[in-house]
Amino acid sequence: MILKIFLDDKSFHCLKHAIPPGSPSKIVLQDPARLSFFGNNTVLSCDKAEARNLLLYAGHCPGVIASIHQALRLAGLPLERTQKSAEREPNDAIMKILNLDQEQA
């Protein structure tokens, strides 16, 4: 599914500078669509995985975060982790190994 992310000039500029050089996410910024009605806006097209990657880079760009969240909501995609992934700790495998080592000692 392709998402359309609408950014004002300030948000686009912030995102452009937030993505590090050489990142694959720079590709999304190479050919944006420009809209000039209702102010100047830039439209980025990307899939949901790339939109989530852009969120990681745009932590200090509130306009970008709001626009990506809106695009995800309009597409009917979840904004937060699913309940199953939220319950699982990221280091479960490591904790199991540590517990086994402690039991064997």
C-alpha positions as CSV (number, residue, x, y, z in Angstrom):
1,M,0.0,0.0,0.0
2,I,1.4,3.4,-1.0
3,L,0.9,6.2,1.5
4,K,0.7,9.9,0.6
5,I,2.4,12.1,3.3
6,F,1.6,15.8,3.0
7,L,4.2,18.2,4.4
8,D,4.5,21.9,4.5
9,D,7.8,23.5,3.5
10,K,9.1,23.7,7.1
11,S,8.4,20.1,7.8
12,F,9.9,18.9,4.5
13,H,13.0,20.9,5.2
14,C,13.3,19.5,8.7
15,L,12.9,15.9,7.4
16,K,15.4,16.5,4.6
17,H,18.0,17.5,7.2
18,A,17.1,14.8,9.7
19,I,17.8,11.8,7.4
20,P,21.5,11.0,7.4
21,P,23.5,11.0,4.1
22,G,23.6,7.6,2.5
23,S,20.4,6.4,4.1
24,P,18.0,4.5,1.8
25,S,15.3,6.8,3.1
26,K,16.8,9.7,1.1
27,I,15.3,8.1,-2.0
28,V,11.8,9.1,-0.9
29,L,12.8,12.7,-0.9
30,Q,14.4,12.7,-4.4
31,D,11.2,13.2,-6.4
32,P,8.4,14.7,-4.3
33,A,5.3,16.1,-5.7
34,R,4.8,19.8,-5.1
35,L,1.3,21.3,-4.5
36,S,0.8,25.0,-4.6
37,F,-2.9,25.3,-3.6
38,F,-3.7,26.0,0.1
39,G,-0.1,27.1,0.6
40,N,3.0,25.2,-0.6
41,N,2.9,21.5,0.2
42,T,5.1,18.6,-0.7
43,V,3.7,15.1,-1.1
44,L,5.9,12.1,-0.4
45,S,4.8,8.6,-1.6
46,C,6.1,5.6,0.2
47,D,5.0,2.3,1.7
48,K,4.2,1.8,5.4
49,A,7.6,0.4,6.3
50,E,9.3,3.4,4.8
51,A,6.9,5.8,6.6
52,R,7.8,4.1,9.9
53,N,11.5,4.6,9.1
54,L,10.8,8.3,8.4
55,L,9.2,8.5,11.9
56,L,12.5,7.3,13.4
57,Y,14.4,10.1,11.7
58,A,11.8,12.8,12.3
59,G,11.8,12.6,16.1
60,H,12.4,16.4,16.4
61,C,10.0,17.4,13.5
62,P,6.5,17.6,15.0
63,G,4.9,18.5,11.6
64,V,6.4,15.4,10.0
65,I,5.3,13.1,12.8
66,A,1.7,14.5,12.6
67,S,1.6,14.1,8.8
68,I,2.9,10.5,8.9
69,H,0.5,9.6,11.7
70,Q,-2.4,11.1,9.7
71,A,-1.3,9.1,6.6
72,L,-1.2,5.9,8.6
73,R,-4.6,6.5,10.2
74,L,-6.2,7.3,6.9
75,A,-4.8,4.0,5.5
76,G,-6.3,2.2,8.5
77,L,-2.9,1.1,9.8
78,P,-2.0,0.9,13.5
79,L,0.1,3.7,15.0
80,E,1.3,1.7,17.9
81,R,2.8,-1.7,18.3
82,T,0.3,-4.6,18.4
83,Q,-0.6,-6.0,21.8
84,K,1.4,-9.2,21.2
85,S,4.6,-7.3,20.4
86,A,4.1,-4.9,23.3
87,E,3.8,-7.8,25.7
88,R,7.0,-9.4,24.5
89,E,10.2,-7.9,25.8
90,P,12.9,-7.2,23.2
91,N,15.5,-9.2,25.1
92,D,13.4,-12.4,25.8
93,A,16.0,-14.7,24.2
94,I,18.9,-13.1,26.1
95,M,17.0,-13.4,29.4
96,K,16.3,-17.1,28.7
97,I,19.9,-17.7,28.1
98,L,20.9,-15.8,31.3
99,N,18.4,-17.8,33.3
100,L,19.7,-21.1,32.0
101,D,23.3,-20.0,32.8
102,Q,22.2,-19.1,36.4
103,E,20.3,-22.4,36.8
104,Q,23.3,-24.4,35.7
105,A,25.7,-22.6,38.1
